[in-house]
Amino acid sequence: MTRYSIDPEWHELIAAWGTGEGDLATRIAAVPAGTDTAALMRLARALTHLSEAA
């Protein structure tokens, strides 16, 4: 399952996968500076839930 998170310092949406020996992560998208952090966190949560449901 893919878990999504944000990096508010670098303004990025990140996807991560557990491998059993650690996690792998990659940048999915850059977001505009000044984007509401709470909105980005809600997006990450919604994407994680969608991944879990799939």
The first five atom37 places (N, CA, C, CB, O) and aatype in JSON, in Angstrom:
{
  "aatype": [12, 16, 1, 18, 15, 9, 3, 14, 6, 17, 8, 6, 10, 9, 0, 0, 17, 7, 16, 7, 6, 7, 3, 10, 0, 16, 1, 9, 0, 0, 19, 14, 0, 7, 16, 3, 16, 0, 0, 10, 12, 1, 10, 0, 1, 0, 10, 16, 8, 10, 15, 6, 0, 0],
  "atom_mask": [
    [1, 1, 1, 1, 1],
    [1, 1, 1, 1, 1],
    [1, 1, 1, 1, 1],
    [1, 1, 1, 1, 1],
    [1, 1, 1, 1, 1],
    [1, 1, 1, 1, 1],
    [1, 1, 1, 1, 1],
    [1, 1, 1, 1, 1],
    [1, 1, 1, 1, 1],
    [1, 1, 1, 1, 1],
    [1, 1, 1, 1, 1],
    [1, 1, 1, 1, 1],
    [1, 1, 1, 1, 1],
    [1, 1, 1, 1, 1],
    [1, 1, 1, 1, 1],
    [1, 1, 1, 1, 1],
    [1, 1, 1, 1, 1],
    [1, 1, 1, 0, 1],
    [1, 1, 1, 1, 1],
    [1, 1, 1, 0, 1],
    [1, 1, 1, 1, 1],
    [1, 1, 1, 0, 1],
    [1, 1, 1, 1, 1],
    [1, 1, 1, 1, 1],
    [1, 1, 1, 1, 1],
    [1, 1, 1, 1, 1],
    [1, 1, 1, 1, 1],
    [1, 1, 1, 1, 1],
    [1, 1, 1, 1, 1],
    [1, 1, 1, 1, 1],
    [1, 1, 1, 1, 1],
    [1, 1, 1, 1, 1],
    [1, 1, 1, 1, 1],
    [1, 1, 1, 0, 1],
    [1, 1, 1, 1, 1],
    [1, 1, 1, 1, 1],
    [1, 1, 1, 1, 1],
    [1, 1, 1, 1, 1],
    [1, 1, 1, 1, 1],
    [1, 1, 1, 1, 1],
    [1, 1, 1, 1, 1],
    [1, 1, 1, 1, 1],
    [1, 1, 1, 1, 1],
    [1, 1, 1, 1, 1],
    [1, 1, 1, 1, 1],
    [1, 1, 1, 1, 1],
    [1, 1, 1, 1, 1],
    [1, 1, 1, 1, 1],
    [1, 1, 1, 1, 1],
    [1, 1, 1, 1, 1],
    [1, 1, 1, 1, 1],
    [1, 1, 1, 1, 1],
    [1, 1, 1, 1, 1],
    [1, 1, 1, 1, 1]
  ],
  "atom_positions": [
    [[0.84, -1.17, 0.0], [0.0, 0.0, 0.0], [0.9, 1.24, 0.0], [-0.96, -0.01, 1.22], [1.92, 1.28, 0.68]],
    [[0.51, 2.22, -0.75], [1.24, 3.48, -0.81], [0.73, 4.42, 0.28], [1.11, 4.13, -2.2], [-0.48, 4.6, 0.45]],
    [[1.67, 5.01, 1.0], [1.33, 6.04, 1.98], [1.82, 7.37, 1.42], [1.97, 5.75, 3.39], [2.91, 7.44, 0.86]],
    [[1.02, 8.4, 1.57], [1.35, 9.71, 1.04], [1.63, 10.67, 2.19], [0.22, 10.26, 0.14], [1.03, 10.57, 3.27]],
    [[2.53, 11.58, 1.94], [2.85, 12.61, 2.94], [3.29, 13.87, 2.2], [3.97, 12.12, 3.93], [3.42, 13.88, 0.98]],
    [[3.5, 14.91, 2.98], [3.98, 16.16, 2.4], [5.28, 16.57, 3.08], [2.91, 17.27, 2.53], [5.54, 16.21, 4.23]],
    [[6.06, 17.3, 2.36], [7.26, 17.93, 2.92], [7.01, 19.43, 2.82], [8.59, 17.49, 2.16], [7.21, 20.02, 1.76]],
    [[6.59, 20.05, 3.91], [6.23, 21.47, 3.85], [7.43, 22.39, 3.59], [5.56, 21.88, 5.13], [7.27, 23.5, 3.09]],
    [[8.62, 21.92, 3.93], [9.81, 22.75, 3.71], [10.19, 22.79, 2.23], [11.0, 22.23, 4.54], [10.56, 23.84, 1.7]],
    [[10.09, 21.64, 1.57], [10.45, 21.55, 0.16], [9.25, 21.68, -0.77], [11.16, 20.24, -0.11], [9.41, 21.68, -1.99]],
    [[8.03, 21.78, -0.2], [6.79, 21.94, -0.97], [6.59, 20.77, -1.94], [6.81, 23.27, -1.74], [6.45, 20.96, -3.14]],
    [[6.59, 19.54, -1.37], [6.47, 18.34, -2.19], [5.44, 17.37, -1.61], [7.82, 17.65, -2.32], [5.26, 17.28, -0.4]],
    [[4.78, 16.66, -2.5], [3.93, 15.53, -2.14], [4.77, 14.29, -2.35], [2.58, 15.48, -2.99], [5.38, 14.13, -3.41]],
    [[4.81, 13.41, -1.36], [5.7, 12.25, -1.37], [4.89, 10.97, -1.2], [6.77, 12.37, -0.26], [3.92, 10.94, -0.44]],
    [[5.29, 9.93, -1.91], [4.69, 8.6, -1.75], [5.74, 7.68, -1.14], [4.16, 8.04, -3.11], [6.92, 7.76, -1.5]],
    [[5.31, 6.8, -0.23], [6.24, 5.88, 0.43], [5.63, 4.48, 0.47], [6.59, 6.36, 1.85], [4.42, 4.31, 0.58]],
    [[6.52, 3.49, 0.38], [6.12, 2.09, 0.41], [6.99, 1.35, 1.41], [6.22, 1.45, -0.98], [8.21, 1.51, 1.4]],
    [[6.37, 0.54, 2.26], [7.13, -0.32, 3.17], [7.66, -1.52, 2.41], [0.0, 0.0, 0.0], [6.95, -2.11, 1.6]],
    [[8.91, -1.88, 2.67], [9.52, -3.02, 1.96], [9.76, -4.21, 2.88], [10.82, -2.6, 1.33], [10.15, -5.28, 2.42]],
    [[9.54, -4.02, 4.17], [9.87, -5.06, 5.13], [11.25, -4.84, 5.73], [0.0, 0.0, 0.0], [11.54, -5.35, 6.82]],
    [[12.09, -4.12, 5.05], [13.43, -3.8, 5.55], [13.65, -2.31, 5.65], [14.48, -4.42, 4.66], [14.78, -1.86, 5.88]],
    [[12.61, -1.55, 5.49], [12.69, -0.08, 5.49], [11.67, 0.44, 4.5], [0.0, 0.0, 0.0], [10.93, -0.33, 3.89]],
    [[11.62, 1.73, 4.35], [10.67, 2.34, 3.43], [11.4, 2.93, 2.23], [9.85, 3.44, 4.14], [12.54, 3.37, 2.33]],
    [[10.71, 2.92, 1.1], [11.16, 3.61, -0.1], [10.22, 4.78, -0.31], [11.19, 2.65, -1.34], [9.02, 4.67, -0.04]],
    [[10.74, 5.9, -0.78], [9.91, 7.07, -1.01], [10.34, 7.77, -2.29], [9.98, 8.04, 0.18], [11.49, 7.67, -2.7]],
    [[9.39, 8.47, -2.9], [9.69, 9.25, -4.09], [8.81, 10.49, -4.12], [9.49, 8.41, -5.37], [7.69, 10.48, -3.61]],
    [[9.31, 11.52, -4.73], [8.53, 12.74, -4.89], [7.51, 12.51, -5.98], [9.44, 13.96, -5.21], [7.84, 12.07, -7.08]],
    [[6.25, 12.83, -5.68], [5.17, 12.68, -6.64], [4.92, 14.0, -7.38], [3.88, 12.22, -5.94], [4.75, 14.02, -8.6]],
    [[4.92, 15.09, -6.62], [4.63, 16.39, -7.23], [5.2, 17.5, -6.36], [3.12, 16.58, -7.43], [5.25, 17.4, -5.14]],
    [[5.61, 18.56, -7.02], [5.96, 19.79, -6.31], [4.68, 20.62, -6.19], [7.1, 20.59, -7.06], [3.88, 20.65, -7.13]],
    [[4.5, 21.26, -5.08], [3.32, 22.1, -4.88], [3.77, 23.56, -4.72], [2.49, 21.63, -3.63], [4.89, 23.81, -4.27]],
    [[2.92, 24.49, -5.07], [3.33, 25.9, -4.98], [3.64, 26.32, -3.55], [2.24, 26.79, -5.55], [2.95, 25.92, -2.61]],
    [[4.68, 27.1, -3.39], [4.99, 27.67, -2.07], [3.79, 28.48, -1.62], [6.29, 28.57, -2.12], [3.13, 29.15, -2.41]],
    [[3.52, 28.41, -0.35], [2.38, 29.14, 0.2], [1.08, 28.36, 0.19], [0.0, 0.0, 0.0], [0.06, 28.84, 0.7]],
    [[1.09, 27.15, -0.38], [-0.11, 26.31, -0.36], [-0.42, 25.94, 1.09], [0.07, 25.02, -1.23], [0.49, 25.64, 1.86]],
    [[-1.68, 25.97, 1.43], [-2.13, 25.68, 2.8], [-1.69, 24.28, 3.23], [-3.66, 25.82, 2.9], [-2.08, 23.29, 2.62]],
    [[-0.87, 24.21, 4.27], [-0.35, 22.94, 4.76], [-1.47, 22.0, 5.19], [0.6, 23.17, 5.92], [-1.4, 20.8, 4.92]],
    [[-2.49, 22.53, 5.84], [-3.6, 21.68, 6.28], [-4.31, 21.05, 5.08], [-4.61, 22.49, 7.13], [-4.72, 19.89, 5.15]],
    [[-4.46, 21.79, 4.01], [-5.1, 21.24, 2.8], [-4.24, 20.15, 2.19], [-5.36, 22.36, 1.77], [-4.76, 19.13, 1.73]],
    [[-2.93, 20.35, 2.18], [-2.04, 19.33, 1.66], [-2.07, 18.07, 2.51], [-0.61, 19.85, 1.58], [-2.01, 16.96, 1.98]],
    [[-2.18, 18.23, 3.81], [-2.27, 17.06, 4.69], [-3.56, 16.3, 4.46], [-2.18, 17.5, 6.16], [-3.58, 15.07, 4.5]],
    [[-4.65, 17.03, 4.21], [-5.92, 16.35, 3.89], [-5.8, 15.59, 2.57], [-7.08, 17.37, 3.82], [-6.34, 14.49, 2.44]],
    [[-5.12, 16.18, 1.59], [-4.9, 15.5, 0.32], [-4.1, 14.23, 0.53], [-4.19, 16.43, -0.68], [-4.45, 13.18, -0.01]],
    [[-3.02, 14.31, 1.29], [-2.2, 13.13, 1.56], [-3.0, 12.05, 2.26], [-0.98, 13.51, 2.41], [-2.88, 10.87, 1.92]],
    [[-3.82, 12.44, 3.22], [-4.65, 11.46, 3.93], [-5.65, 10.81, 2.97], [-5.4, 12.13, 5.09], [-5.85, 9.59, 3.02]],
    [[-6.28, 11.61, 2.1], [-7.27, 11.07, 1.17], [-6.6, 10.11, 0.17], [-7.97, 12.21, 0.41], [-7.16, 9.06, -0.14]],
    [[-5.43, 10.46, -0.31], [-4.73, 9.57, -1.24], [-4.32, 8.27, -0.56], [-3.49, 10.27, -1.8], [-4.39, 7.2, -1.17]],
    [[-3.9, 8.35, 0.7], [-3.54, 7.14, 1.44], [-4.77, 6.25, 1.62], [-2.94, 7.51, 2.82], [-4.69, 5.04, 1.45]],
    [[-5.91, 6.85, 1.96], [-7.14, 6.07, 2.12], [-7.55, 5.43, 0.8], [-8.28, 6.97, 2.65], [-7.99, 4.28, 0.77]],
    [[-7.4, 6.16, -0.3], [-7.74, 5.62, -1.62], [-6.83, 4.43, -1.94], [-7.6, 6.7, -2.72], [-7.3, 3.4, -2.43]],
    [[-5.54, 4.57, -1.66], [-4.61, 3.47, -1.88], [-4.97, 2.25, -1.05], [-3.18, 3.91, -1.56], [-4.92, 1.12, -1.53]],
    [[-5.34, 2.48, 0.19], [-5.72, 1.39, 1.09], [-6.97, 0.67, 0.57], [-5.97, 1.93, 2.51], [-7.05, -0.55, 0.61]],
    [[-7.94, 1.45, 0.08], [-9.18, 0.86, -0.43], [-8.95, 0.06, -1.72], [-10.22, 1.96, -0.67], [-9.63, -0.93, -1.98]],
    [[-8.0, 0.51, -2.5], [-7.73, -0.18, -3.78], [-7.03, -1.49, -3.52], [-6.87, 0.7, -4.71], [-6.71, -2.22, -4.46]]
  ]
}
